[in-house]
Amino acid sequence: MLISVAARILGVHAQTLRYYERVGLINPARGPGSIRLYSVRDIERLRQVQRLMDDLGVNLAGAEVILHMRELMREMEREIDVLRTEVGRLSKDTAV
C-alpha cells in the first residue's frame, strides 16, 4: 500500500514513516518511480512499535531493540525445533 494509506491506517504522518525508514525500523518495498510500498507485515511491525511506545512508554530505540530481540528469539526457537527433530530421529536410529 502507498505511504498515504499506511499513514492513515497507523494514524501518523507520512513523514513519520519516512523517518522510521531512515532509522532502519522498516524497509518498505519500492514500486515504479521509487514509490514506497508498505506490506501488511510492515504495518504490523509499526503497530508493535506503537504499542510498545504508547502502552509501555518505551522510546523508539528501545522498541527497535525489543523487536530485534523478538526476531532473534523466533530464530532460536526454530533452531531448537530443528535440533529436537534431529535428536528424535537419532534416538530412533540408535534404538534399532
N, CA, C and O atoms as a DFTB+ gen file, in Angstrom:
384 C
 N C O
     1  1       0.839      -1.177       0.000
     2  2       0.000       0.000       0.000
     3  2       0.885       1.241       0.000
     4  3       2.033       1.203       0.444
     5  1       0.355       2.299      -0.486
     6  2       1.089       3.553      -0.574
     7  2       1.305       4.155       0.807
     8  3       0.612       3.811       1.765
     9  1       2.268       5.051       0.892
    10  2       2.617       5.673       2.161
    11  2       1.429       6.423       2.763
    12  3       1.257       6.433       3.982
    13  1       0.623       7.040       1.931
    14  2      -0.531       7.788       2.455
    15  2      -1.541       6.847       3.101
    16  3      -2.135       7.178       4.127
    17  1      -1.734       5.691       2.510
    18  2      -2.663       4.700       3.065
    19  2      -2.097       4.134       4.363
    20  3      -2.813       4.019       5.357
    21  1      -0.821       3.783       4.354
    22  2      -0.185       3.244       5.557
    23  2      -0.248       4.263       6.691
    24  3      -0.545       3.908       7.831
    25  1       0.031       5.520       6.382
    26  2      -0.013       6.570       7.402
    27  2      -1.416       6.713       7.981
    28  3      -1.581       6.874       9.191
    29  1      -2.419       6.655       7.120
    30  2      -3.808       6.767       7.584
    31  2      -4.157       5.588       8.488
    32  3      -4.769       5.777       9.539
    33  1      -3.774       4.377       8.091
    34  2      -4.072       3.189       8.900
    35  2      -3.446       3.306      10.283
    36  3      -4.068       2.964      11.289
    37  1      -2.204       3.794      10.322
    38  2      -1.466       3.870      11.583
    39  2      -1.755       5.141      12.380
    40  3      -1.394       5.245      13.552
    41  1      -2.408       6.101      11.734
    42  2      -2.702       7.351      12.423
    43  2      -1.483       8.222      12.646
    44  3      -1.388       8.919      13.657
    45  1      -0.542       8.185      11.696
    46  2       0.666       9.001      11.783
    47  2       0.828       9.777      10.481
    48  3       0.117       9.532       9.507
    49  1       1.761      10.705      10.477
    50  2       2.061      11.446       9.260
    51  2       2.983      10.617       8.368
    52  3       3.741       9.780       8.855
    53  1       2.912      10.854       7.078
    54  2       3.802      10.169       6.134
    55  2       5.262      10.445       6.488
    56  3       6.121       9.581       6.308
    57  1       5.539      11.633       6.987
    58  2       6.914      11.980       7.370
    59  2       7.417      11.066       8.487
    60  3       8.602      10.737       8.534
    61  1       6.531      10.662       9.373
    62  2       6.915       9.731      10.441
    63  2       7.352       8.406       9.842
    64  3       8.342       7.820      10.281
    65  1       6.626       7.934       8.846
    66  2       7.001       6.675       8.195
    67  2       8.338       6.808       7.467
    68  3       9.149       5.882       7.469
    69  1       8.556       7.946       6.858
    70  2       9.852       8.175       6.202
    71  2      10.981       8.165       7.232
    72  3      12.060       7.633       6.973
    73  1      10.727       8.753       8.394
    74  2      11.725       8.751       9.469
    75  2      12.013       7.329       9.937
    76  3      13.174       6.954      10.097
    77  1      10.975       6.541      10.155
    78  2      11.160       5.156      10.577
    79  2      11.992       4.382       9.563
    80  3      12.785       3.515       9.930
    81  1      11.806       4.699       8.300
    82  2      12.621       4.050       7.269
    83  2      14.072       4.514       7.372
    84  3      14.991       3.700       7.279
    85  1      14.282       5.807       7.561
    86  2      15.651       6.339       7.660
    87  2      16.424       5.707       8.806
    88  3      17.617       5.433       8.675
    89  1      15.749       5.474       9.932
    90  2      16.447       4.901      11.088
    91  2      16.528       3.378      11.014
    92  3      17.101       2.744      11.900
    93  1      15.959       2.792       9.966
    94  2      16.094       1.351       9.760
    95  2      15.042       0.499      10.432
    96  3      15.192      -0.721      10.504
    97  1      14.000       1.102      10.916
    98  2      12.955       0.348      11.604
    99  2      12.131      -0.490      10.630
   100  3      11.702      -1.597      10.955
   101  1      11.917       0.049       9.444
   102  2      11.209      -0.675       8.390
   103  2      11.931      -0.444       7.073
   104  3      12.726       0.485       6.936
   105  1      11.645      -1.291       6.127
   106  2      12.243      -1.167       4.810
   107  2      11.176      -1.497       3.766
   108  3      11.126      -2.615       3.252
   109  1      10.323      -0.516       3.455
   110  2       9.249      -0.805       2.507
   111  2       9.796      -1.120       1.116
   112  3      10.872      -0.663       0.731
   113  1       9.034      -1.903       0.386
   114  2       9.398      -2.215      -0.996
   115  2       9.279      -0.940      -1.823
   116  3       8.676       0.041      -1.388
   117  1       9.845      -0.965      -2.988
   118  2       9.768       0.189      -3.887
   119  2       9.055      -0.204      -5.166
   120  3       9.327      -1.249      -5.758
   121  1       8.144       0.651      -5.575
   122  2       7.421       0.445      -6.821
   123  2       8.014       1.311      -7.915
   124  3       9.097       1.874      -7.757
   125  1       7.312       1.411      -9.005
   126  2       7.776       2.254     -10.110
   127  2       8.018       3.687      -9.640
   128  3       7.198       4.257      -8.919
   129  1       9.130       4.257     -10.045
   130  2       9.439       5.618      -9.639
   131  2       9.868       5.720      -8.188
   132  3       9.806       6.799      -7.599
   133  1      10.302       4.615      -7.602
   134  2      10.755       4.556      -6.198
   135  2       9.660       4.877      -5.197
   136  3       9.946       5.356      -4.100
   137  1       8.407       4.621      -5.561
   138  2       7.288       4.830      -4.644
   139  2       7.374       3.792      -3.528
   140  3       7.554       2.602      -3.787
   141  1       7.246       4.251      -2.293
   142  2       7.269       3.332      -1.149
   143  2       5.991       2.509      -1.135
   144  3       4.888       3.038      -1.268
   145  1       6.164       1.197      -0.969
   146  2       5.019       0.291      -0.883
   147  2       5.114      -0.490       0.423
   148  3       6.042      -1.273       0.624
   149  1       4.160      -0.272       1.293
   150  2       4.158      -0.900       2.607
   151  2       3.339      -2.186       2.575
   152  3       2.240      -2.230       2.022
   153  1       3.896      -3.225       3.176
   154  2       3.213      -4.516       3.241
   155  2       2.413      -4.610       4.533
   156  3       2.538      -3.769       5.423
   157  1       1.605      -5.631       4.614
   158  2       0.861      -5.895       5.850
   159  2       1.853      -6.143       6.988
   160  3       1.618      -5.731       8.124
   161  1       2.948      -6.808       6.681
   162  2       3.975      -7.067       7.703
   163  2       4.593      -5.750       8.196
   164  3       4.822      -5.586       9.395
   165  1       4.862      -4.813       7.276
   166  2       5.382      -3.503       7.678
   167  2       4.410      -2.815       8.636
   168  3       4.819      -2.266       9.659
   169  1       3.132      -2.850       8.297
   170  2       2.104      -2.218       9.131
   171  2       2.059      -2.873      10.501
   172  3       1.986      -2.183      11.518
   173  1       2.102      -4.196      10.538
   174  2       2.064      -4.907      11.822
   175  2       3.288      -4.559      12.668
   176  3       3.172      -4.354      13.876
   177  1       4.439      -4.493      12.048
   178  2       5.660      -4.136      12.781
   179  2       5.514      -2.734      13.381
   180  3       5.882      -2.508      14.534
   181  1       4.986      -1.813      12.609
   182  2       4.809      -0.452      13.113
   183  2       3.744      -0.380      14.199
   184  3       3.843       0.441      15.112
   185  1       2.736      -1.223      14.109
   186  2       1.738      -1.284      15.192
   187  2       2.379      -1.781      16.480
   188  3       2.060      -1.298      17.566
   189  1       3.281      -2.744      16.357
   190  2       4.000      -3.231      17.537
   191  2       4.824      -2.103      18.153
   192  3       4.858      -1.947      19.374
   193  1       5.477      -1.328      17.315
   194  2       6.250      -0.191      17.801
   195  2       5.331       0.792      18.523
   196  3       5.659       1.273      19.607
   197  1       4.192       1.083      17.926
   198  2       3.239       2.000      18.562
   199  2       2.793       1.476      19.918
   200  3       2.719       2.234      20.885
   201  1       2.493       0.178      19.994
   202  2       2.061      -0.396      21.283
   203  2       3.162      -0.288      22.330
   204  3       2.900       0.069      23.479
   205  1       4.386      -0.595      21.934
   206  2       5.492      -0.503      22.888
   207  2       5.679       0.930      23.380
   208  3       5.923       1.161      24.564
   209  1       5.567       1.870      22.478
   210  2       5.767       3.271      22.847
   211  2       4.585       3.824      23.638
   212  3       4.777       4.491      24.655
   213  1       3.366       3.551      23.177
   214  2       2.177       4.126      23.814
   215  2       1.806       3.422      25.109
   216  3       1.505       4.073      26.110
   217  1       1.825       2.096      25.094
   218  2       1.358       1.338      26.255
   219  2       2.428       1.147      27.325
   220  3       2.131       1.138      28.520
   221  1       3.680       0.993      26.883
   222  2       4.743       0.696      27.842
   223  2       5.713       1.849      28.065
   224  3       6.583       1.770      28.933
   225  1       5.569       2.915      27.289
   226  2       6.439       4.068      27.464
   227  2       7.859       3.868      26.966
   228  3       8.770       4.595      27.362
   229  1       8.048       2.882      26.097
   230  2       9.369       2.607      25.549
   231  2       9.667       3.636      24.461
   232  3       8.779       3.995      23.688
   233  1      10.908       4.112      24.396
   234  2      11.243       5.052      23.329
   235  2      11.506       4.274      22.030
   236  3      11.522       3.043      22.029
   237  1      11.707       4.994      20.946
   238  2      11.861       4.361      19.638
   239  2      13.059       3.416      19.601
   240  3      12.961       2.317      19.056
   241  1      14.168       3.828      20.165
   242  2      15.355       2.969      20.179
   243  2      15.078       1.687      20.975
   244  3      15.488       0.600      20.569
   245  1      14.391       1.821      22.090
   246  2      14.046       0.654      22.895
   247  2      13.107      -0.284      22.163
   248  3      13.252      -1.504      22.236
   249  1      12.137       0.295      21.451
   250  2      11.202      -0.525      20.675
   251  2      11.946      -1.302      19.601
   252  3      11.652      -2.471      19.352
   253  1      12.906      -0.651      18.970
   254  2      13.700      -1.323      17.938
   255  2      14.487      -2.494      18.533
   256  3      14.547      -3.568      17.933
   257  1      15.078      -2.296      19.689
   258  2      15.828      -3.361      20.354
   259  2      14.899      -4.513      20.724
   260  3      15.248      -5.677      20.527
   261  1      13.739      -4.203      21.251
   262  2      12.779      -5.239      21.637
   263  2      12.348      -6.055      20.422
   264  3      12.299      -7.283      20.489
   265  1      12.035      -5.385      19.317
   266  2      11.631      -6.112      18.107
   267  2      12.758      -6.981      17.585
   268  3      12.526      -8.104      17.137
   269  1      13.980      -6.464      17.642
   270  2      15.128      -7.257      17.197
   271  2      15.303      -8.494      18.076
   272  3      15.560      -9.587      17.571
   273  1      15.165      -8.321      19.374
   274  2      15.299      -9.458      20.295
   275  2      14.188     -10.486      20.057
   276  3      14.433     -11.689      20.146
   277  1      12.984     -10.029      19.759
   278  2      11.892     -10.962      19.438
   279  2      12.226     -11.781      18.201
   280  3      11.975     -12.985      18.158
   281  1      12.794     -11.121      17.193
   282  2      13.165     -11.831      15.970
   283  2      14.243     -12.875      16.258
   284  3      14.177     -13.995      15.752
   285  1      15.237     -12.505      17.076
   286  2      16.279     -13.460      17.449
   287  2      15.695     -14.641      18.214
   288  3      16.107     -15.782      18.006
   289  1      14.751     -14.374      19.086
   290  2      14.119     -15.456      19.848
   291  2      13.354     -16.396      18.924
   292  3      13.396     -17.612      19.113
   293  1      12.657     -15.857      17.931
   294  2      11.944     -16.705      16.969
   295  2      12.917     -17.582      16.188
   296  3      12.657     -18.764      15.965
   297  1      14.042     -16.995      15.774
   298  2      15.047     -17.772      15.061
   299  2      15.594     -18.893      15.942
   300  3      15.775     -20.019      15.480
   301  1      15.852     -18.587      17.191
   302  2      16.372     -19.588      18.116
   303  2      15.342     -20.690      18.352
   304  3      15.702     -21.864      18.438
   305  1      14.069     -20.324      18.456
   306  2      13.022     -21.333      18.635
   307  2      12.950     -22.262      17.425
   308  3      12.759     -23.469      17.575
   309  1      13.105     -21.695      16.222
   310  2      13.114     -22.537      15.018
   311  2      14.304     -23.487      15.035
   312  3      14.167     -24.659      14.687
   313  1      15.481     -22.986      15.439
   314  2      16.668     -23.830      15.524
   315  2      16.476     -24.946      16.556
   316  3      16.884     -26.084      16.326
   317  1      15.862     -24.621      17.674
   318  2      15.600     -25.630      18.712
   319  2      14.664     -26.699      18.164
   320  3      14.878     -27.887      18.404
   321  1      13.634     -26.295      17.433
   322  2      12.715     -27.273      16.836
   323  2      13.444     -28.205      15.886
   324  3      13.198     -29.412      15.889
   325  1      14.340     -27.658      15.073
   326  2      15.118     -28.484      14.143
   327  2      15.997     -29.452      14.921
   328  3      16.082     -30.631      14.576
   329  1      16.644     -28.968      15.955
   330  2      17.516     -29.822      16.758
   331  2      16.726     -30.906      17.483
   332  3      17.181     -32.046      17.567
   333  1      15.557     -30.570      18.004
   334  2      14.722     -31.586      18.661
   335  2      14.318     -32.676      17.675
   336  3      14.332     -33.862      18.006
   337  1      13.962     -32.268      16.474
   338  2      13.593     -33.241      15.446
   339  2      14.777     -34.154      15.142
   340  3      14.623     -35.369      15.024
   341  1      15.939     -33.565      15.019
   342  2      17.146     -34.348      14.723
   343  2      17.481     -35.295      15.869
   344  3      17.843     -36.448      15.633
   345  1      17.366     -34.828      17.095
   346  2      17.626     -35.686      18.254
   347  2      16.633     -36.842      18.286
   348  3      17.009     -37.981      18.564
   349  1      15.383     -36.553      18.006
   350  2      14.369     -37.606      17.966
   351  2      14.671     -38.632      16.894
   352  3      14.524     -39.834      17.117
   353  1      15.088     -38.167      15.747
   354  2      15.434     -39.082      14.638
   355  2      16.637     -39.927      15.019
   356  3      16.645     -41.137      14.789
   357  1      17.658     -39.298      15.601
   358  2      18.847     -40.055      16.003
   359  2      18.541     -41.050      17.111
   360  3      19.110     -42.141      17.144
   361  1      17.650     -40.681      18.010
   362  2      17.258     -41.604      19.090
   363  2      16.574     -42.838      18.529
   364  3      16.809     -43.949      19.004
   365  1      15.740     -42.656      17.534
   366  2      15.066     -43.784      16.897
   367  2      16.061     -44.657      16.151
   368  3      15.951     -45.883      16.166
   369  1      17.038     -44.026      15.496
   370  2      18.046     -44.774      14.741
   371  2      18.920     -45.625      15.659
   372  3      19.274     -46.748      15.302
   373  1      19.272     -45.109      16.831
   374  2      20.144     -45.853      17.747
   375  2      19.376     -46.891      18.545
   376  3      19.979     -47.819      19.084
   377  1      18.079     -46.758      18.633
   378  2      17.271     -47.723      19.383
   379  2      17.101     -49.019      18.610
   380  3      16.781     -50.050      19.201
   381  1      17.309     -48.987      17.310
   382  2      17.111     -50.172      16.485
   383  2      18.301     -51.047      16.492
   384  3      18.302     -52.094      15.844
